[in-house]
Amino acid sequence: MSYRLQRIASVVRSVVAEAIQRRLNDPRIEPLTSITRVEITPDLTLARVYVSVMAPEARRKLTVTALSRAAGRIRTLLAEHLTMRTIPRVEFHLDDSLRRGLETLAAIDEAMAEIEAKPPAEAPTGRPADEAEQAIDTGRDPAVREDA
């Protein structure tokens, strides 16, 4: 993304965030709504705003719908901050990456708890674990026999 597109995306992000927090008084918009990223098309006609909503599925969809309905008002607010010939249209998309990341971390924590609850097993070679550790400590290869 070019520097100009990055600057415009930054302005769009800050204006939309401020609008969600202070300007839009729509009860359908969840208070725990955050902007995860903004993508501007190269022709500067469209701004895709990805939002993450910490709420049940129905409330997430309702929040995105409410934001989409307020896109015209947000575009007007953008016109106050951008000095461009055409102000990009604003599209809102639900970004579930944060929620999926939290679910993945919970699954990892659950798997780690199961692993810690199991008793320690023997070493993969069939030898007791302390014999394998001794071979590692001495620096010799446990697979090579020394008496040969």
Backbone as a ProteinNet text record, in pm:
[ID]
protein_1_A
[PRIMARY]
MSYRLQRIASVVRSVVAEAIQRRLNDPRIEPLTSITRVEITPDLTLARVYVSVMAPEARRKLTVTALSRAAGRIRTLLAEHLTMRTIPRVEFHLDDSLRRGLETLAAIDEAMAEIEAKPPAEAPTGRPADEAEQAIDTGRDPAVREDA
[TERTIARY]
85.2	0	90.1	57.2	139.2	123.7	215.1	213.3	84.1	39.9	-83	-203.2	-212.7	-323.1	-317.4	-197.4	-183.4	-229.9	-195.3	-239	-390.2	-450.3	-595.8	-662.5	-609.6	-665.1	-656.3	-548.6	-532.7	-637.9	-662.6	-765	-902.6	-931.2	-1060.5	-1077.6	-973.8	-980.8	-1011.7	-941.6	-963.7	-1100.8	-1146.5	-1277.9	-1388.8	-1377.1	-1479.5	-1479.3	-1362.5	-1355.2	-1419.6	-1391	-1449.8	-1600.7	-1646.1	-1789.8	-1859.7	-1798.6	-1859	-1867.3	-1764	-1760.3	-1847.9	-1850.7	-1913.9	-2027.9	-2021.4	-2116	-2241.9	-2227.4	-2342.7	-2412.6	-2535.4	-2611.7	-2713.4	-2666.4	-2753.2	-2741.4	-2851.5	-2844	-2808.1	-2817.2	-2782.4	-2631.6	-2554.3	-2408.4	-2355.6	-2289.9	-2233.5	-2121.3	-2112.1	-2004.2	-1864.9	-1855.1	-1725.5	-1700.7	-1706.2	-1679.7	-1545.8	-1457.3	-1326.3	-1295	-1217.6	-1177.7	-1047.9	-1049.1	-928.7	-838.6	-898.1	-816.1	-905	-839.2	-906.7	-828.7	-899.9	-838.2	-898.3	-812.5	-855.3	-821.7	-917.4	-889.9	-793.4	-713.5	-614.3	-675	-800.9	-863.5	-929.2	-914.6	-961.5	-1112.9	-1187.8	-1333.4	-1402	-1329.6	-1392.1	-1300.2	-1358.8	-1286.6	-1358.1	-1287.3	-1342.6	-1295.8	-1391.9	-1361.2	-1400	-1302	-1325.7	-1337.7	-1449.7	-1475.2	-1486.9	-1445.1	-1458.7	-1556	-1653.6	-1755.7	-1756	-1733	-1735.9	-1878.8	-1956.1	-2096.1	-2142.5	-2262.5	-2316.4	-2334.7	-2344.2	-2350.3	-2458.9	-2578.3	-2688.3	-2656.2	-2596.9	-2561.6	-2447.5	-2356.1	-2247.3	-2304.4	-2394.1	-2453.9	-2536.4	-2607.9	-2688.9	-2600.4	-2486	-2392.5	-2339.5	-2301.5	-2250.2	-2360.1	-2482.3	-2594.8	-2615.6	-2611.1	-2629.1	-2516.9	-2394.3	-2282.6	-2297.1	-2343	-2363.8	-2471	-2574.1	-2679.8	-2628.6	-2526.9	-2470.5	-2354.5	-2329	-2213.9	-2219.5	-2337	-2350.1	-2308.9	-2352.5	-2314.6	-2163	-2107.1	-1962.7	-1886.1	-1939.9	-1874.7	-1874.7	-1981.9	-1987.6	-1881.2	-1864.6	-1760.3	-1621.3	-1603.1	-1474.5	-1444	-1547	-1527.9	-1473.2	-1502	-1450.3	-1300.4	-1249	-1109.8	-1019.3	-1076.6	-997.6	-1011	-899.8	-903.7	-879.4	-986.4	-980.3	-1097.1	-1082	-1190.3	-1311.9	-1288.2	-1398.6	-1367	-1465.2	-1451	-1489.8	-1409.8	-1440.6	-1571.2	-1642.7	-1758.9	-1707.6	-1788.1	-1745.8	-1829.5	-1760.4	-1825.6	-1776.3	-1868.2	-1830.5	-1837.5	-1736.1	-1728.9	-1695.7	-1757.2	-1730.8	-1599.5	-1511.6	-1382.1	-1382.5	-1385.1	-1390.4	-1253	-1146.7	-1013.3	-980.1	-1023.6	-996.8	-1070.6	-1196.8	-1275.6	-1216.6	-1177.9	-1116.8	-984.2	-908.4	-782.3	-803.8	-906	-936.7	-981.4	-1059.5	-1102.3	-982.6	-888.8	-768.5	-685.4	-668.8	-593.7	-661.5	-794.8	-867	-845.7	-845.5	-822.1	-679.9	-583.8	-445.1	-433.3	-496.3	-492.9	-554.9	-665.1	-731.9	-641.1	-575.9	-485.6	-365.7	-312.7	-199.7	-240.4	-361.7	-409.4	-421.1	-467	-476.2	-337.3	-241.5	-105.2	-42.3	-61.9	-4.4	-68.5	-193.8	-264	-219	-162.8	-118.7	14.5	37.8	167.6	275.6	402.6	509.4	527.5	555	571.4	719.7	746.8	885.7	938.9	1070	1133.3	1090.8	1091.7	1046.5	1127.7	1250.9	1333.5	1298	1211.6	1175	1258.8	1362.3	1445.2	1376.8	1406.8	1354.5	1407.1	1331.6	1364.7	1499.1	1535.6	1662.1	1783.9	1773.3	1883.3	1904.2	1794.2	1804.7	1865.6	1827.2	1884.1	2033.2	2075.2	2216.2	2296.6	2241.5	2309.7	2326.4	2228	2236.4	2339.9	2342.2	2436.5	2581.2	2609.5	2747.1	2789.7	2696.9	2729.4	2742.8	2718.8	2728.7	2593.5	2597.9	2476.8	2416	2293.5	2233.9	2202.1	2198.4	2167.2	2290.5	2411.3	2535.1	2584.5	2610.4	2661.4	2811.2	2861.1	3003.1	3086.4	3029	3105.1	3127.2	3085.1	3100.4	3230.9
-116.6	0	123.2	218.6	338.4	424.9	517.1	605.1	686.2	733.6	813.2	730.5	607.2	520.6	492.7	476.6	453.8	574.8	694	815.4	828.9	804.6	814.7	709.8	587.6	481.4	518.8	584	626.7	730.8	825.6	927.2	862.2	772.6	703	627	558.8	481	570.8	682.4	769.6	836.3	877.4	941.4	841.1	719.7	617.9	580.3	566.3	532.7	641.8	766.3	878.1	882.7	852.1	850.7	741.9	624.3	514.3	550.5	613.4	644.9	763.3	867.6	991.8	1042.8	1020.8	1086.5	1005.4	874.1	790.7	745.7	785.8	749.2	641.3	536.5	426.5	314.6	276.8	171.2	34.2	18	-110.8	-132.3	-25.6	-36.5	-73.8	-187.6	-237.4	-145.9	-124.8	-40.3	-101.2	-233.6	-299.6	-328.8	-223.2	-232.3	-166.2	-238.7	-181.3	-201.7	-111.4	-117.7	-196.8	-304.8	-387.1	-342.2	-300.9	-249.5	-174.1	-92.7	-16.2	-37.9	-72.2	-89.1	13.7	84.7	184.2	129.5	134.6	88.5	186.5	138.4	226.3	348.4	336.9	452.1	547.4	519.6	605.1	622.2	531.7	546	464	372.7	284	261.5	270.1	238.9	120.9	9.2	-107.7	-102.4	-92.1	-83.1	-215.5	-282	-410.1	-385.1	-430.9	-408.9	-541.6	-539.6	-654.9	-614.9	-700.7	-671.8	-784.7	-750.2	-850	-860.2	-945	-965.2	-1095.2	-1141.2	-1260.4	-1235.2	-1343.6	-1336.7	-1241.6	-1248.9	-1164.1	-1016.3	-982.4	-843.1	-794.3	-885.4	-847.2	-806.6	-890.5	-860.1	-731.8	-712	-591.6	-466.7	-477.8	-365	-329.4	-430	-403.5	-342.9	-390.3	-333.3	-186.7	-156.4	-18.1	71.5	21.4	100	121.8	20.3	34	138	142.4	242.2	383.1	394.6	524.9	563.3	487.1	511.5	649.8	696.6	829.8	939.2	927	1024.2	1020.3	900.4	886.7	945.3	929.3	986.9	1139.7	1197.1	1341.9	1386.1	1308.3	1339.2	1328.2	1230.1	1215.7	1338.4	1395.2	1512	1630.5	1634.9	1742.7	1726.4	1604.2	1576.6	1547.3	1515.3	1481.6	1592.2	1630.7	1729.5	1655.7	1592.6	1514.4	1555.2	1530.3	1561.3	1473.6	1344.8	1253.8	1183.9	1179.5	1112.6	966	873	731.3	688	599.7	535.5	446	424.6	344.5	217.5	104.2	-26.6	-86.5	-146.3	-211.3	-362.3	-428.6	-574.8	-625.8	-737	-799.3	-876.1	-851.1	-919.3	-1009	-1139.1	-1235.3	-1286.1	-1225.8	-1278.1	-1272.4	-1168.2	-1161	-1270.9	-1291.6	-1395.5	-1533.6	-1557.3	-1686.7	-1705.1	-1598.9	-1605.7	-1641	-1581.5	-1614.2	-1758.9	-1807.6	-1947.7	-2041.2	-2005.2	-2086.8	-2090.2	-1975.3	-1971.4	-2054.9	-2051	-2132.1	-2280.5	-2320.1	-2460.6	-2502.8	-2414.3	-2445	-2460.6	-2370.1	-2380.2	-2510.8	-2550.3	-2675.4	-2795.5	-2795.4	-2904.9	-2909.9	-2794.2	-2790.3	-2843.7	-2813.8	-2865	-3017	-3071.3	-3217	-3280.7	-3219	-3272.1	-3270.9	-3163	-3152.6	-3250.5	-3288.2	-3379.9	-3524.4	-3558.2	-3695.3	-3722.7	-3849.8	-3883.1	-3884.1	-3859.3	-3858.4	-3996.8	-4000.9	-4127.3	-4159.9	-4282	-4320.5	-4246.9	-4248.8	-4185.6	-4259.1	-4194.8	-4256.5	-4378.9	-4396	-4510.6	-4635.7	-4624.3	-4739	-4746.4	-4666.1	-4660.6	-4571.7	-4591.4	-4498.2	-4357.4	-4259.3	-4120.5	-4079.6	-4127.7	-4085.4	-4140.2	-4259.1	-4314.2	-4230.7	-4188.4	-4104.6	-3969.8	-3913.7	-3786.8	-3801.1	-3914.6	-3937.8	-3942.8	-4005.5	-4012.5	-3873.4	-3788.9	-3652.4	-3573.5	-3591.3	-3518	-3552.5	-3679.4	-3719.9	-3682.2	-3644.9	-3602.6	-3716.7	-3839.5	-3951.5	-3973.3	-4034.2	-4064.5	-4191.1	-4185.2	-4303.8	-4412.6	-4381.2	-4481.2	-4562.2	-4513.9	-4582.3	-4664	-4792.2	-4879.2	-4858.7	-4849.7	-4824.6	-4952.1	-5069.3	-5193.1	-5257.4	-5197.7	-5257.3	-5224
0	0	0	-83.4	-93.7	31.5	45.9	162.2	165.9	51.6	46.9	91.1	43.8	84.5	234.5	287.7	431.7	511.9	466.1	536.8	533	417.1	404.6	492.6	492.2	576.3	723.7	762.7	901.2	939.8	850.9	877.2	884.1	790.1	790.5	921.4	963.2	1087.5	1207.3	1218.7	1334.4	1330.4	1212.7	1201.9	1233.4	1181.1	1207.6	1355.5	1415.4	1557.9	1642.2	1609	1682.8	1661.7	1541.2	1512.9	1593.3	1601.3	1677	1824.8	1877.6	2020.3	2057.7	1973.9	2017.2	1929.9	1800.7	1710.2	1682	1673.4	1638.9	1767.3	1782.4	1901.5	1867.3	1805.2	1764.4	1867.6	1931.5	2033.6	1976.1	1844.3	1783.5	1776.5	1791.3	1784.7	1922.8	1929	2054.9	2103.6	2235.3	2287.2	2267.5	2262.7	2243.7	2095.9	2016.6	1873.1	1846	1780.1	1748.5	1600.7	1547.5	1406.8	1399.9	1324.2	1314.1	1199.6	1088.5	978.1	879.4	797.4	692.4	563.8	457.4	326	231	161.1	62.7	-75.5	-166.6	-302.7	-369.9	-465.3	-530.7	-600.2	-645.2	-710.1	-609.9	-480	-370.3	-365.1	-423.9	-424.1	-315.5	-253	-155.4	-36.2	81.5	205.5	270.8	282	351	495.6	586.2	728.6	792.4	852.9	919.4	1068.6	1125.6	1267.6	1340.4	1464.4	1552.4	1662.5	1687.5	1787.5	1889.1	2014.6	2121.3	2174.7	2109.9	2146.3	2081.1	2117.3	2049.7	1899.6	1824	1677.1	1626.8	1683.5	1637	1658.1	1771.7	1800.9	1710.9	1674.5	1583.5	1448.3	1396.4	1265.6	1271.4	1382.5	1399.1	1403	1467.4	1474.4	1335.6	1258.1	1122.7	1035.5	1050.7	975.4	1012.8	1142	1187.1	1135.1	1136.8	1084.3	933.5	862.8	717.9	688.6	772.9	753.7	782.1	868.1	902.7	811.2	706.5	618.6	554.1	519.3	459.6	556.7	681.4	785.1	808.6	809.7	830.4	711.9	593.1	474.3	483	535.8	556.6	656.9	764.1	862.6	800.4	711.7	642.7	556.7	494.6	408.7	487.9	618.1	702.4	730.2	716.5	751.8	631.7	517.5	399.1	295.2	236.3	128.1	-2.6	-48.3	-171.8	-260	-389	-481.7	-454.1	-440	-407.4	-275.7	-191	-61.9	-82.6	-33	-55.6	11	-58.2	3.7	115.2	216.8	331.2	336.3	339.2	356.2	486.7	561	686.4	670.6	724.5	720	859.5	894.7	1023.9	1017.5	1111.8	1118.7	1241.8	1219.1	1329.1	1370	1321.6	1350.7	1499.4	1569.7	1713.5	1788.3	1752.5	1818.6	1790.1	1664.5	1630.1	1702.5	1717.5	1790.6	1936.7	1998.3	2137.8	2152	2056.1	2059.8	2044.2	1958.3	1939.6	2067.2	2130.9	2256.6	2364.9	2370.1	2468.1	2440.7	2313.3	2278.2	2314.9	2294.5	2331.8	2483.2	2558.1	2704.5	2752.3	2689.1	2725.8	2696.9	2581.4	2546.1	2640.9	2677.1	2770.9	2908	2951.8	3080.4	3076	2962.9	2948.3	2949.4	2882.2	2877	3016.1	3089.7	3223.6	3320.8	3295.9	3385.2	3365.5	3249.7	3222.1	3291.4	3334.9	3395	3286.9	3325	3224.3	3163.9	3036	2963.3	2950.7	2901.6	2877.2	2755.8	2741.1	2626	2499.4	2384.4	2259.7	2219.5	2267.2	2228.6	2307	2405.1	2487.6	2613.7	2623.4	2742.9	2846.4	2970.3	3070.4	3042.7	3083.2	3053.2	3111.5	3232.3	3292	3216.6	3154.9	3075.7	2949.2	2886.7	2767.6	2804	2919.5	2962.7	2990.3	3049.3	3078	2947.9	2845.7	2716.5	2657.4	2675.9	2623.7	2702.2	2836.8	2920.9	2887.9	2853.6	2824.4	2683.9	2599.5	2465.1	2367	2408.7	2315	2248.5	2131.6	2056.4	2114	2169.5	2230.4	2128.5	1999.9	1897.8	1858.1	1889.5	1851.7	1970.4	1945	2051.4	2063.3	2186	2207.9	2205.9	2231.4	2239.3	2102.6	1996.4	1863.5	1799.1
[MASK]
++++++++++++++++++++++++++++++++++++++++++++++++++++++++++++++++++++++++++++++++++++++++++++++++++++++++++++++++++++++++++++++++++++++++++++++++++++

